[in-house]
Amino acid sequence: MSRLQAMSNKAKVLLGLGLYLGITIVLLLVAGNAGKNDAFQPQNEFKLDPWIDINVAGIDLSVNKAVLYLLLASVLTIVTMVWIARRMSTDRPNRVQMAIEVGYDLTRNNITGGNMSPAMAARWFPFIAALFFFIFFSNMIGFLPLPVNTEHKVDVFGLELPSFALYAATANLSIPLVLTLVVWFSYHVEGIRAKGFFKYLASWLPPGLEDMNPLAKAFIFVIEAISQFARLISLSVRLFANILAGHLLLLFMGGGLAVLLGIAALGVLTFPLAFFFFILEVGLIATLQAFIFAILTAIYLGGATAESH
């Protein structure tokens, strides 16, 4: 015991890692390798099997787990906004209100007010705040295990019920893409409304090009036009890819890699990483991606109506 206390922190960490790897190697030798598990299909975790088939004029409107997660996020957003409006107290604020006020200050002053004129901020704050909280709740409930896995069911008193699994609606590209399309059309409409169609297109060119060759101006305008369409990809894919990558990391580190390779002892090695990634995703990534999407929306709206480029 005295020797352990006399060791430096670095030596203790190295000793702990050595013991941890040693235990993993022993378990690997005892359990062995069962071989690759071809029956396990990790991609099925993101497959949307229809729960209720609905087809209208050839359009698939079936209810699946993505619809459930969107409904949950919408309800949480609406309930939170209504609760804030009815329960805010200026005399004796409680801890919940203080936390809510932090979110309000973030969306009202930092995200919206910091990137728009006062008139634009007042008009678009409800939309941007709702957008922020909707994406935030969508991301957060994606890390709560819910009974949505209809591929692997469990028997509960004779009833075949879906097993618990993790899923996020924002891990499906169609959801971030629809949100991006709403933002993309909104800021273009605002720009045209504020400046007129041709003046808005002219505002895409940076200042100081008055004496430039018309052909060069046209080339720069084409680049700017491409960048406007590229925002459809960057804004949607950023949210989708980060949430999808986080869920894949949790899936593989939480035991999926051990099952896929048939090496049970590998789960002992990867599970602490799964815990680390879970804390990282819940504590940082889920909120950060909502913040980035909302602040870029505010920047695009503010930029479309600003007098300068």
C-alpha positions as CSV (number, residue, x, y, z in Angstrom):
1,M,0.0,0.0,0.0
2,S,2.8,2.4,0.9
3,R,4.5,1.6,-2.5
4,L,1.3,2.5,-4.3
5,Q,1.0,5.8,-2.5
6,A,4.6,6.6,-3.3
7,M,4.0,6.2,-7.0
8,S,3.5,9.2,-9.2
9,N,0.1,9.8,-10.9
10,K,1.6,9.0,-14.2
11,A,2.9,5.6,-12.9
12,K,-0.5,4.9,-11.4
13,V,-2.3,5.6,-14.7
14,L,0.2,3.4,-16.6
15,L,-0.2,0.6,-14.0
16,G,-4.0,0.8,-14.3
17,L,-3.9,0.7,-18.1
18,G,-1.5,-2.3,-17.9
19,L,-3.8,-4.2,-15.6
20,Y,-6.8,-3.3,-17.8
21,L,-5.1,-4.6,-21.0
22,G,-3.9,-7.7,-19.1
23,I,-7.5,-8.5,-18.0
24,T,-8.6,-8.1,-21.6
25,I,-5.9,-10.4,-22.9
26,V,-6.8,-13.1,-20.3
27,L,-10.5,-12.9,-21.2
28,L,-9.5,-13.1,-24.9
29,L,-7.5,-16.3,-24.2
30,V,-10.3,-17.8,-22.2
31,A,-13.3,-16.8,-24.3
32,G,-11.5,-17.2,-27.7
33,N,-12.8,-15.9,-31.0
34,A,-16.1,-17.1,-32.3
35,G,-15.5,-15.8,-35.7
36,K,-17.2,-13.1,-37.7
37,N,-20.9,-12.8,-37.0
38,D,-22.5,-12.4,-40.5
39,A,-26.0,-12.4,-38.9
40,F,-25.4,-9.1,-37.2
41,Q,-26.2,-6.1,-39.5
42,P,-25.3,-2.8,-37.7
43,Q,-27.0,-0.8,-40.5
44,N,-30.3,-2.2,-39.6
45,E,-30.3,0.0,-36.5
46,F,-31.0,3.0,-38.8
47,K,-33.5,1.1,-41.0
48,L,-37.0,2.6,-40.9
49,D,-39.5,-0.3,-41.0
50,P,-43.1,1.0,-41.3
51,W,-45.2,0.5,-38.3
52,I,-48.4,1.7,-39.9
53,D,-48.5,1.6,-43.7
54,I,-49.9,4.8,-45.3
55,N,-49.7,5.5,-49.0
56,V,-51.4,8.6,-50.5
57,A,-51.2,9.0,-54.3
58,G,-48.0,6.9,-54.4
59,I,-46.4,8.9,-51.6
60,D,-45.2,6.8,-48.7
61,L,-46.5,8.5,-45.5
62,S,-46.0,5.5,-43.3
63,V,-45.5,5.9,-39.5
64,N,-42.2,4.6,-38.3
65,K,-39.8,5.3,-35.4
66,A,-38.5,8.5,-37.1
67,V,-42.1,9.9,-37.0
68,L,-42.2,8.9,-33.3
69,Y,-39.0,10.8,-32.5
70,L,-40.1,13.9,-34.4
71,L,-43.4,13.8,-32.5
72,L,-41.5,13.6,-29.2
73,A,-39.2,16.4,-30.1
74,S,-42.2,18.6,-31.2
75,V,-44.1,17.9,-28.0
76,L,-41.1,18.7,-25.9
77,T,-40.4,21.9,-27.8
78,I,-44.1,23.1,-27.5
79,V,-44.5,22.1,-23.9
80,T,-41.2,23.8,-23.0
81,M,-42.2,27.0,-24.7
82,V,-45.7,27.1,-23.2
83,W,-44.3,26.3,-19.8
84,I,-41.8,29.1,-20.0
85,A,-44.5,31.6,-21.1
86,R,-46.8,30.6,-18.2
87,R,-44.4,29.9,-15.3
88,M,-41.7,32.6,-15.6
89,S,-41.5,34.6,-12.4
90,T,-39.5,37.7,-12.0
91,D,-39.9,37.9,-8.2
92,R,-38.7,34.5,-7.1
93,P,-37.0,32.7,-9.9
94,N,-36.2,29.0,-9.3
95,R,-33.4,26.9,-10.6
96,V,-35.4,25.7,-13.6
97,Q,-36.1,29.2,-14.6
98,M,-32.5,30.2,-14.3
99,A,-31.5,27.3,-16.6
100,I,-34.3,28.3,-19.0
101,E,-33.1,31.9,-18.9
102,V,-29.6,30.8,-20.0
103,G,-31.2,29.1,-23.1
104,Y,-33.3,32.2,-23.7
105,D,-30.3,34.5,-23.5
106,L,-28.3,32.2,-25.8
107,T,-31.0,32.2,-28.5
108,R,-32.2,35.8,-28.1
109,N,-29.0,37.8,-27.6
110,N,-26.1,35.6,-28.8
111,I,-27.6,33.7,-31.7
112,T,-30.4,36.0,-33.0
113,G,-29.5,39.5,-31.7
114,G,-25.8,39.2,-32.5
115,N,-26.3,38.4,-36.2
116,M,-29.3,40.5,-37.3
117,S,-30.6,44.0,-37.1
118,P,-33.0,44.7,-34.2
119,A,-36.1,44.6,-36.4
120,M,-35.0,41.3,-38.0
121,A,-34.1,39.8,-34.7
122,A,-37.6,40.6,-33.2
123,R,-39.3,39.0,-36.3
124,W,-37.2,35.9,-36.5
125,F,-36.4,35.2,-32.9
126,P,-39.4,32.8,-32.3
127,F,-38.5,30.8,-35.4
128,I,-34.8,30.5,-34.5
129,A,-35.5,29.7,-30.8
130,A,-38.0,27.0,-31.8
131,L,-35.4,25.7,-34.3
132,F,-32.7,25.5,-31.7
133,F,-34.8,23.8,-29.1
134,F,-36.4,21.4,-31.6
135,I,-32.9,20.2,-32.9
136,F,-31.6,20.1,-29.3
137,F,-34.5,17.9,-28.1
138,S,-34.2,15.7,-31.2
139,N,-30.6,15.2,-30.5
140,M,-31.0,14.6,-26.8
141,I,-33.8,12.0,-27.0
142,G,-31.7,10.2,-29.5
143,F,-29.4,9.1,-26.7
144,L,-32.3,7.8,-24.5
145,P,-33.0,4.0,-25.0
146,L,-36.6,3.6,-26.1
147,P,-38.6,0.5,-27.2
148,V,-38.3,1.2,-31.0
149,N,-36.4,-1.8,-32.3
150,T,-39.0,-3.9,-34.1
151,E,-36.4,-6.2,-35.7
152,H,-35.4,-7.7,-32.3
153,K,-38.4,-8.2,-30.1
154,V,-38.6,-9.4,-26.5
155,D,-41.3,-11.6,-25.0
156,V,-43.1,-10.0,-22.0
157,F,-45.9,-12.1,-20.6
158,G,-46.6,-13.5,-24.0
159,L,-46.5,-10.2,-25.8
160,E,-43.8,-9.5,-28.5
161,L,-42.6,-6.0,-27.7
162,P,-39.9,-4.0,-29.4
163,S,-36.6,-4.0,-27.7
164,F,-34.8,-0.9,-26.4
165,A,-32.5,0.9,-28.9
166,L,-31.0,4.3,-29.6
167,Y,-32.1,6.3,-32.6
168,A,-32.2,10.0,-33.6
169,A,-34.4,11.6,-36.2
170,T,-31.5,13.9,-37.1
171,A,-29.4,10.9,-37.9
172,N,-31.7,10.5,-41.0
173,L,-30.6,12.9,-43.7
174,S,-34.1,13.8,-44.8
175,I,-34.9,15.6,-41.5
176,P,-31.9,18.0,-41.5
177,L,-32.4,18.5,-45.2
178,V,-36.0,19.6,-44.8
179,L,-35.0,22.0,-42.0
180,T,-32.2,23.3,-44.3
181,L,-34.6,23.9,-47.2
182,V,-36.9,25.9,-44.9
183,V,-34.0,28.0,-43.8
184,W,-32.6,28.4,-47.3
185,F,-35.8,29.6,-48.9
186,S,-36.6,31.8,-45.9
187,Y,-33.4,33.9,-46.1
188,H,-33.6,34.2,-49.9
189,V,-37.2,35.5,-49.5
190,E,-36.2,37.9,-46.8
191,G,-33.3,39.2,-49.0
192,I,-35.6,39.7,-52.0
193,R,-38.2,41.4,-49.8
194,A,-35.6,43.8,-48.3
195,K,-33.7,44.7,-51.5
196,G,-35.7,43.6,-54.5
197,F,-34.8,40.6,-56.8
198,F,-32.0,42.1,-58.9
199,K,-30.4,44.1,-56.1
200,Y,-30.4,41.1,-53.9
201,L,-28.6,39.1,-56.6
202,A,-26.2,42.0,-57.0
203,S,-25.5,42.0,-53.3
204,W,-23.9,38.5,-53.6
205,L,-20.9,40.2,-55.2
206,P,-18.4,41.6,-52.7
207,P,-17.8,45.4,-52.7
208,G,-14.9,46.9,-54.6
209,L,-15.6,45.2,-58.0
210,E,-17.0,48.3,-59.7
211,D,-14.1,48.7,-62.1
212,M,-13.6,44.9,-62.7
213,N,-14.1,43.3,-66.1
214,P,-17.7,42.2,-66.6
215,L,-16.5,38.7,-67.4
216,A,-14.6,38.5,-64.1
217,K,-17.7,39.8,-62.3
218,A,-19.8,37.0,-63.9
219,F,-17.2,34.4,-62.9
220,I,-17.3,35.6,-59.3
221,F,-21.1,35.7,-59.3
222,V,-21.2,32.1,-60.5
223,I,-18.9,31.1,-57.6
224,E,-21.2,33.0,-55.2
225,A,-24.2,31.2,-56.6
226,I,-22.6,27.8,-56.2
227,S,-21.7,28.7,-52.6
228,Q,-25.4,29.5,-52.0
229,F,-26.5,26.1,-53.2
230,A,-23.6,24.5,-51.3
231,R,-25.2,25.7,-48.1
232,L,-27.9,23.2,-48.6
233,I,-25.3,20.5,-48.3
234,S,-23.1,21.9,-45.6
235,L,-26.0,22.9,-43.3
236,S,-27.8,19.6,-43.5
237,V,-24.9,17.2,-43.8
238,R,-23.1,18.8,-40.8
239,L,-26.0,18.0,-38.5
240,F,-26.7,14.6,-40.0
241,A,-23.1,13.4,-40.1
242,N,-22.3,14.4,-36.5
243,I,-25.3,12.7,-35.0
244,L,-25.0,9.6,-37.2
245,A,-21.2,9.3,-36.3
246,G,-22.0,9.6,-32.6
247,H,-24.6,6.9,-32.8
248,L,-22.3,4.6,-34.8
249,L,-19.5,5.1,-32.2
250,L,-21.8,4.2,-29.4
251,L,-23.1,1.2,-31.4
252,F,-19.7,-0.2,-32.1
253,M,-17.9,0.7,-28.8
254,G,-20.9,-0.4,-26.7
255,G,-20.6,-4.0,-27.9
256,G,-21.4,-4.0,-31.6
257,L,-17.8,-4.4,-32.7
258,A,-17.3,-7.3,-30.3
259,V,-20.5,-9.0,-31.7
260,L,-19.6,-8.3,-35.3
261,L,-16.0,-9.7,-35.0
262,G,-17.1,-12.5,-32.6
263,I,-14.6,-11.5,-29.9
264,A,-16.4,-11.2,-26.6
265,A,-13.3,-9.9,-24.7
266,L,-13.2,-6.9,-27.1
267,G,-16.3,-5.5,-25.4
268,V,-14.3,-5.1,-22.1
269,L,-11.9,-2.9,-24.0
270,T,-14.3,-0.8,-25.9
271,F,-17.1,-0.3,-23.3
272,P,-15.2,2.5,-21.4
273,L,-14.8,4.2,-24.7
274,A,-18.6,3.9,-25.3
275,F,-19.2,5.6,-21.9
276,F,-16.7,8.4,-22.8
277,F,-18.4,9.0,-26.2
278,F,-21.9,8.9,-24.6
279,I,-20.9,11.7,-22.1
280,L,-19.3,13.6,-25.0
281,E,-22.3,13.3,-27.3
282,V,-24.9,14.2,-24.6
283,G,-22.8,16.9,-22.9
284,L,-21.4,18.6,-25.9
285,I,-22.2,17.4,-29.4
286,A,-26.0,17.4,-29.1
287,T,-26.1,21.0,-27.9
288,L,-23.3,22.2,-30.1
289,Q,-25.0,21.0,-33.3
290,A,-28.2,22.7,-32.4
291,F,-26.3,25.9,-31.7
292,I,-24.4,25.7,-35.0
293,F,-27.5,25.1,-37.0
294,A,-29.4,28.0,-35.3
295,I,-26.5,30.5,-35.5
296,L,-25.8,29.7,-39.2
297,T,-29.5,30.3,-39.8
298,A,-29.3,33.7,-38.1
299,I,-26.1,34.6,-40.0
300,Y,-27.7,33.7,-43.3
301,L,-30.9,35.7,-42.5
302,G,-28.8,38.6,-41.3
303,G,-26.5,38.5,-44.3
304,A,-29.3,38.4,-46.8
305,T,-30.8,41.6,-45.5
306,A,-27.6,43.5,-44.7
307,E,-26.7,46.5,-46.8
308,S,-23.2,45.3,-47.5
309,H,-22.0,41.9,-48.9
